[in-house]
Amino acid sequence: MRDGELPFQPIRWDVYRGEELYEGFDPEDSGSFVKTVDFRIYRHVVMAGRAAPGDRFERMMQALHDQAISGAMERVLDGQRVAAIMGGHTMPRGTSDYASVASLARALTRGGLLVCAGGGPGAMEASHLGAMFSNQNDHELTDVLARLGAEPEVPELLHIVDPRGVVDLEMAERAHRWLRPAFEIAGNIAQPGESLAVPTWHYGHEPSSPFATKIAKYFQNSIREDGLLAVAGQGIVFAPGRAGTLQEIFQDAAQNYYRSFNVFSPMVLLDVDYWTTTLPAVPLLKSLFKAEDFERRVLVTDDVAQAAKFILEFDGSK
C-alpha cells in the first residue's frame, strides 16, 4: 500500500464539509451512496481491518489524519462557546424525542453556542437539523420534520460492505432512500446555522448527517469520543439513548468529578422517566457527586426550554 492508493488525505488543514464527503451523491441515482467520498473511505477502512489495521503504513496514515483533524477542530472551536448533545442513533425521525432534540439545538444555536454532536442518525441528526434551522421560523422546521418522518428509521447497514470490500447493493439502495430527503433539505436551505459533527468511520456504515456544516471525522472512535466530550465546555445534554449514550454520561461524569478541565460543566439529562427508571443513571450520579455539585450543575428535566436555559446561563468563570 502506498500514499497514492489512499482514498483520504492524511494531512489536512481543515475539517470536512458535507459537500466534500458527499461528493458523488445523486438524489436521483439510487446507487450513488456507495460512490461518495465518505463511503469509499469507509470501504477502505473495512478492507484494511477496521479498528486494527494490519498494515503499519495504514495505521500511521490514519493516526496522522486523526491528529490533523484534531488540530483543524481546535481552529474551528477557537473563541466559540460549545455545547454538545448526545443521544441514541436509532431515535426515529417523526417522534417527539427527535423533535425535542431539534428544538433544543435550535435554541442553543440561537443563543450563540456552537452545537456539537456525533455525525450519524437519530439524536445526532436531529441536533444538526435544529442548528441548521436556527435562522428559520417554526413553520419551516415543522415542515421538514414531517418530511423527514416519511423515512423514519435508519436501515440496518452494519454489513453493507464485507471484509473483501464487496458491497451489498440492496443495503446501499436503502441507505440512499433514507439519506435522500435530508440531503435535499440541506441543499436548499437559505442561511444555514452552523454546527460541528464529530463522527467516526468506526461507525461508517451509518450515513454522516448532511445537516452538519462542519465535520471532524476520525478513524479512531476512542479519540473522537473523548474529544467530543472535552470540547463541550458550556455543557452536554443527554437525550434518551442506550449503551453508547450511557457510556458518554459516565465519561462526562468522570471529567467533571476530577475537574479534568478545571470546571464542572453542566449535565442535562433530558427525559426524567427515562434516566431515572428505564436507564437509572440519575441515582448513580447523585451518589457520585457532591450534593452541591449535583444541585448546581446537573439538571434532570422533560422541558426543552428549561434545558436550553440551564446550558445557556452557565458561566464557567464563577
Residue, then its C-alpha position, 0 to 999 in steps of 0.5 A: m500500500r502506498d500514499g497514492e492508493l489512499p482514498f483520504q488525505p492524511i494531512r489536512w488543514d481543515v475539517y470536512r464539509g458535507e459537500e466534500l464527503y458527499e461528493g458523488f451523491d445523486p438524489e436521483d441515482s439510487g446507487s450513488f451512496v456507495k460512490t461518495v467520498d465518505f463511503r469509499i473511505y469507509r470501504h477502505v477502512v473495512m478492507a484494511g481491518r477496521a479498528a486494527p489495521g494490519d498494515r503499519f503504513e495504514r495505521m500511521m496514515q490514519a493516526l496522522h489524519d486523526q491528529a490533523i483533524s484534531g488540530a483543524m477542530e481546535r481552529v474551528l472551536d477557537g473563541q466559540r462557546v460549545a455545547a454538545i448533545m448526545g443521544g441514541h442513533t436509532m431515535p426515529r425521525g417523526t417522534s417527539d424525542y427527535a423533535s425535542v432534540a431539534s428544538l433544543a439545538r435550535a435554541l442553543t444555536r440561537g443563543g450563540l453556542l456552537v452545537c456539537a454532536g456525533g455525525g450519524p442518525g437519530a439524536m445526532e441528526a436531529s441536533h444538526l437539523g435544529a442548528m441548521f434551522s436556527n435562522q428559520n421560523d417554526h413553520e419551516l422546521t415543522d415542515v421538514l420534520a414531517r418530511l423527514g418522518a416519511e423515512p423514519e428509521v435508519p436501515e440496518l447497514l452494519h454489513i453493507v460492505d464485507p471484509r473483501g470490500v464487496v458491497d451489498l447493493e440492496m443495503a446501499e439502495r436503502a441507505h440512499r432512500w433514507l439519506r435522500p430527503a435530508f440531503e435535499i433539505a440541506g441543499n436548499i436551505a437559505q442561511p444555514g446555522e452552523s454546527l460541528a459533527v464529530p463522527t467516526w468511520h468506526y461507525g461508517h456504515e451509518p450515513s454522516s448527517p448532511f445537516a452538519t456544516k462542519i465535520a471532524k471525522y476520525f478513524q479512531n472512535s476512542i479519540r473522537e469520543d473523548g474529544l467530543l466530550a472535552v470540547a463541550g465546555q458550556g455543557i452536554v445534554f443527554a437525550p434518551g439513548r442506550a449503551g453508547t449514550l450511557q457510556e458518554i454520561f459516565q465519561d462526562a461524569a468522570q471529567n467533571y468529578y476530577r475537574s479534568f478541565n478545571v470546571f464542572s460543566p453542566m449535565v442535562l439529562l433530558d427525559v426524567d422517566y427515562w434516566t431515572t427508571t428505564l436507564p437509572a443513571v440519575p441515582l448513580l450520579k447523585s451518589l457520585f457527586k457532591a450534593e452541591d455539585f449535583e444541585r448546581r450543575v446537573l439538571v434532570t428535566d422533560d422541558v426543552a426550554q428549561a434545558a436550553k436555559f440551564i446550558l445557556e446561563f452557565d458561566g464557567s468563570k464563577 
